[in-house]
């Protein structure tokens, strides 16, 4: 047991010193979602398959509202998007105190 204690005492820590060092995200990390409105045709497939109803599509105004606080990052919206307009990054959103809604609009 003394051998294990000495080994752990003089070895590198197994964890990351989080606030000061940011860990590298894994390739399978499910991160923030973004819409490419040039590809989106406002078909509302993503809205229909979203379990927590975090996506709201307004076809008349050509915009998409996305609520990251409701999202469970199941990526069903990405799997069902026929136009491949939705992508996700491996970067996680920073913690926030206020609920926000992201708005994606098609440029005229």
Beta strands, then each sheet from edge to edge (+ up, - down):
strand 1: 33-35
strand 2: 55-58
strand 3: 63-66
strand 4: 86-88
strand 5: 102-105
sheet 1: 1+ 4-
sheet 2: 2+ 3- 5+
end
